Amino acid sequence: MRVLLTGATGLLGRWIVHCWRPDDGTLIPTNSRGGTLGPHPCLALDLTDAAQVQLALDQSNPDLILHAAAISKPEAARRDPALAWHVNVRGTSLLALWCRHHNRRILLTSTDLVFDGQRGNYSEDASPSPIVEYARTKLAAEALVRDTPGGLVARVCLLYGPSLGGPPTFFDQALADLRQGRPRAFFADEFRTPLDLPTAARALIDLAHSDVAGTLHLAGPERVSRFELFRRLAPVLGYDANLVQPGRLADLPSPEPRPADVSLCSLRLSQILPELHRPPIEEAASRWT
Ligand SMILES: NC(=O)c1ccc[n+]([C@@H]2O[C@H](COP(=O)([O-])OP(=O)(O)OC[C@H]3O[C@@H](n4cnc5c(N)ncnc54)[C@H](OP(=O)(O)O)[C@@H]3O)[C@@H](O)[C@H]2O)c1
């Protein structure tokens, strides 16, 4: 099977490339500018350039598009909503259209932020109601993928783990602070179901090989705050857990609201991929040391 990966140079994309095994088939990594990704060539597929997208797809002729490219930071989408809609929605529509014409599948990585966060433990049949611009673009992209025969929307939770290159992430910076003995506050009143990056990457590859369509929640096994996440990671990684301090959403006013609880229920995922082990926080961290 030939799988074209968009967003191969992103946080998740790099892990997908890393976790890809020879028996998974042929992976075609792409990003907006082309170049190389370690030993792999990276094809240029700029989602704002319709002609380039068409050419890249025609030439590489994938069986499935694993679509992980996006303007993925809520703050970036808030600052430049026109670009976010262009990349996240119009870009997805180009990929979906190609798949419809060629009878190929598309798997979109969406987000837990499509929910307003008032209830938590959302299952796939819960009604999305995004409160940030980024998530409004992702919800619009979801509809395009669901309208494509065989299309799968994987709503991904907060991902954690070290990055494999690219600019340092929130996670990298937080761990750097703890490593250097600097106290750092994390929201104790915002809840997610975080999942470690290698497990998320493996699950997406397995889903690419499945014939699952529709919507699926891909999340970790526990509902925790960022405070609890880092409090539990710190000792496993050899850092002082007391440096991890509780913060409150109200302490950090932001131009857009932050959903309080977008924890996801992954029951459907466990039925579809029963062999997928989603490790608890301590176990995931122990694998990086
Ligand atoms: N990280 C998380 O915790 C999380 C949680 C839930 C959902 N997700 C979803 O998972 C996916 C991956 O997220 P991420 O954190 O890995 O994002 P990321 O680190 O910000 O990477 C974004 C990727 O998108 C590519 N991209 C941006 N603009 C593009 C364009 N115009 N044309 C083609 N590619 C473009 C970037 O390529 P360049 O290097 O060329 O710019 C990069 O490879 C996204 O769909 C995101 O919504 C992530």
The ligand as a Gaussian input file, in Angstrom:
#p B3LYP/6-31G(d) Opt

LIG

0 1
 N       -0.022000      17.996000      18.446000
 C       -1.160000      17.727000      19.064000
 O       -1.204000      17.611000      20.304000
 C       -2.438000      17.540000      18.271000
 C       -3.624000      17.313000      18.979000
 C       -4.804000      17.117000      18.265000
 C       -4.786000      17.146000      16.885000
 N       -3.631000      17.386000      16.205000
 C       -3.667000      17.398000      14.743000
 O       -2.638000      16.552000      14.272000
 C       -2.066000      17.078000      13.067000
 C       -0.579000      17.260000      13.252000
 O       -0.351000      18.218000      14.286000
 P        1.133000      18.646000      14.677000
 O        1.115000      19.033000      16.100000
 O        2.077000      17.624000      14.201000
 O        1.310000      19.979000      13.785000
 P        2.635000      20.807000      13.520000
 O        3.765000      20.315000      14.348000
 O        2.253000      22.248000      13.623000
 O        2.990000      20.477000      11.988000
 C        2.201000      20.988000      10.982000
 C        2.588000      20.345000       9.660000
 O        1.702000      20.891000       8.673000
 C        2.484000      21.317000       7.579000
 N        1.888000      22.451000       6.894000
 C        1.581000      23.665000       7.393000
 N        1.120000      24.458000       6.411000
 C        1.146000      23.723000       5.275000
 C        0.817000      23.975000       3.919000
 N        0.387000      25.178000       3.504000
 N        0.952000      22.975000       3.013000
 C        1.416000      21.759000       3.396000
 N        1.769000      21.462000       4.659000
 C        1.642000      22.451000       5.570000
 C        3.836000      21.694000       8.152000
 O        4.790000      21.616000       7.109000
 P        6.026000      22.639000       6.995000
 O        7.090000      22.052000       7.873000
 O        6.363000      22.603000       5.563000
 O        5.535000      23.977000       7.466000
 C        4.018000      20.627000       9.221000
 O        4.590000      19.488000       8.627000
 C       -2.846000      18.345000      12.750000
 O       -3.890000      18.013000      11.878000
 C       -3.422000      18.752000      14.094000
 O       -4.614000      19.467000      13.894000
 C       -2.439000      17.582000      16.876000

